[in-house]
Amino acid sequence: MSGAERCEKEAAPASGPGDASPDEGVVEDLPLIDEKAVEQLTEGLISHYLPDFQRSKSSLQELTQNQVVLLETIEQEIAKFKECNSIVDIDALFTEAKHYHNKLVNIRNEMMMLHEKTSKLKKRALKLQQKKQKEELEREQQREKELEREKQLTAKPARRT
């Protein structure tokens, strides 16, 4: 079927509900259209709308390229946000490290204080031990003196000569 016959059939008025075929009688009602005229009309239609379609196509390509650029930019921004979240995590770690550092400083100060106290206690214990030894020595010497005195006070038998 040629393009003209197709156009004729499509442009035909609708038949009534009792007709057997809607295309019946179309060819007789319309004058025949020349193939050359159909080609020229088609070329004219294409030449009229083709530049608009080409501009639309280039505009769509440009929009697609811009979308790609935007997507890449958004991905970079997402990466920056993830990095910011990492920085927040790092900040929390630094805060925790500072807390534990303060604890360590306090423990070190307590240990130094305890060391000083134990040193003082050791010195005191040594002094007390020395004092106790001295007192024991003095008691021992006193006992020896008393024993010596008792020996001297004890009656001695007289020697006969």
C-alpha distance (Angstrom), angle and dihedral (degrees) to the residues before:
residue distance angle dihedral
M1 . . .
S2 3.78 . .
G3 3.78 126.3 .
A4 3.80 90.6 -107.3
E5 3.76 93.4 54.6
R6 3.77 89.8 49.0
C7 3.79 91.3 51.9
E8 3.77 89.4 48.2
K9 3.77 92.9 53.1
E10 3.80 93.3 46.6
A11 3.78 93.4 48.0
A12 3.81 94.0 48.7
P13 3.80 117.8 116.6
A14 3.78 115.9 -110.1
S15 3.77 116.4 -93.5
G16 3.76 124.1 -131.7
P17 3.77 122.5 -89.9
G18 3.80 92.4 -101.0
D19 3.82 96.8 58.2
A20 3.77 117.5 105.8
S21 3.84 98.0 -139.1
P22 3.79 129.2 20.3
D23 3.84 91.3 -145.3
E24 3.75 94.1 54.0
G25 3.79 114.0 120.0
V26 3.84 95.2 6.9
V27 3.76 95.6 115.3
E28 3.78 92.2 52.2
D29 3.83 93.8 48.9
L30 3.85 98.6 51.6
P31 3.76 127.3 58.1
L32 3.78 116.2 -116.0
I33 3.83 115.1 -94.0
D34 3.74 119.5 -141.1
E35 3.84 117.1 -117.1
K36 3.78 90.6 -136.4
A37 3.80 90.4 54.9
V38 3.81 90.4 51.1
E39 3.82 90.2 51.1
Q40 3.76 92.3 49.1
L41 3.79 92.3 47.8
T42 3.81 89.9 49.3
E43 3.79 92.1 49.3
G44 3.80 90.5 47.3
L45 3.80 91.3 50.1
I46 3.80 91.5 47.9
S47 3.81 93.2 45.9
H48 3.82 89.6 49.2
Y49 3.82 96.8 50.5
L50 3.83 102.2 27.1
P51 3.85 96.1 82.0
D52 3.82 90.2 51.6
F53 3.80 90.5 49.3
Q54 3.81 91.4 48.2
R55 3.81 91.3 49.7
S56 3.79 89.0 48.7
K57 3.78 89.9 49.6
S58 3.83 92.5 51.1
S59 3.81 90.1 45.9
L60 3.80 90.2 51.8
Q61 3.82 90.6 48.6
E62 3.80 90.1 50.6
L63 3.81 90.7 48.8
T64 3.80 90.3 49.5
Q65 3.81 90.6 51.5
N66 3.81 90.3 48.4
Q67 3.81 89.9 50.6
V68 3.80 89.9 52.6
V69 3.80 90.0 51.2
L70 3.81 90.6 47.5
L71 3.80 91.5 49.5
E72 3.80 91.1 51.6
T73 3.81 90.4 48.4
I74 3.80 91.0 49.5
E75 3.81 90.5 49.9
Q76 3.81 89.5 51.9
E77 3.80 90.6 49.9
I78 3.81 90.4 49.4
A79 3.80 88.8 52.1
K80 3.82 89.1 51.2
F81 3.80 90.7 51.2
K82 3.79 90.4 50.0
E83 3.79 88.2 50.4
C84 3.81 89.4 50.5
N85 3.79 89.2 52.7
S86 3.80 88.1 50.7
I87 3.80 88.7 51.2
V88 3.80 89.3 52.1
D89 3.81 88.3 51.9
I90 3.79 90.3 48.2
D91 3.81 89.6 49.1
A92 3.80 89.5 53.0
L93 3.81 89.7 50.1
F94 3.80 90.8 51.0
T95 3.79 90.5 49.7
E96 3.80 90.2 50.5
A97 3.81 90.9 46.4
K98 3.82 90.0 51.7
H99 3.81 89.7 50.6
Y100 3.80 92.2 52.0
H101 3.80 91.4 43.7
N102 3.81 89.0 56.0
K103 3.80 89.2 49.9
L104 3.80 90.3 51.6
V105 3.81 91.3 49.4
N106 3.82 89.8 51.1
I107 3.81 91.5 48.5
R108 3.82 90.8 48.8
N109 3.83 90.6 50.2
E110 3.80 90.6 49.3
M111 3.79 90.7 48.9
M112 3.81 91.2 50.8
M113 3.81 90.2 49.1
L114 3.82 91.0 48.3
H115 3.81 90.0 47.9
E116 3.81 90.3 53.2
K117 3.81 91.3 48.1
T118 3.81 92.5 48.6
S119 3.81 90.1 48.0
K120 3.82 90.2 52.4
L121 3.80 90.9 45.8
K122 3.83 91.1 50.0
K123 3.81 90.3 50.5
R124 3.78 90.7 48.2
A125 3.80 91.9 46.6
L126 3.81 89.8 50.1
K127 3.82 91.3 49.7
L128 3.80 90.6 47.6
Q129 3.80 90.8 48.6
Q130 3.78 91.2 48.7
K131 3.82 90.6 47.8
K132 3.81 90.4 48.8
Q133 3.81 91.6 49.2
K134 3.79 89.9 48.0
E135 3.80 91.2 49.6
E136 3.83 90.1 48.0
L137 3.78 90.4 49.1
E138 3.80 90.3 49.0
R139 3.83 90.2 48.6
E140 3.80 90.6 48.9
Q141 3.77 90.7 48.9
Q142 3.82 89.9 47.1
R143 3.81 90.2 50.7
E144 3.79 90.7 49.1
K145 3.80 90.4 50.0
E146 3.79 90.4 49.2
L147 3.80 91.0 48.7
E148 3.79 89.8 48.5
R149 3.76 90.5 48.4
E150 3.78 91.5 48.9
K151 3.78 89.3 50.8
Q152 3.73 89.9 51.6
L153 3.78 92.2 46.4
T154 3.75 93.8 48.9
A155 3.75 112.7 99.8
K156 3.69 115.0 -100.3
P157 3.71 120.8 -151.9
A158 3.73 110.8 -114.2
R159 3.68 118.4 -115.7
R160 3.66 120.3 -126.5
T161 3.60 119.7 -139.0
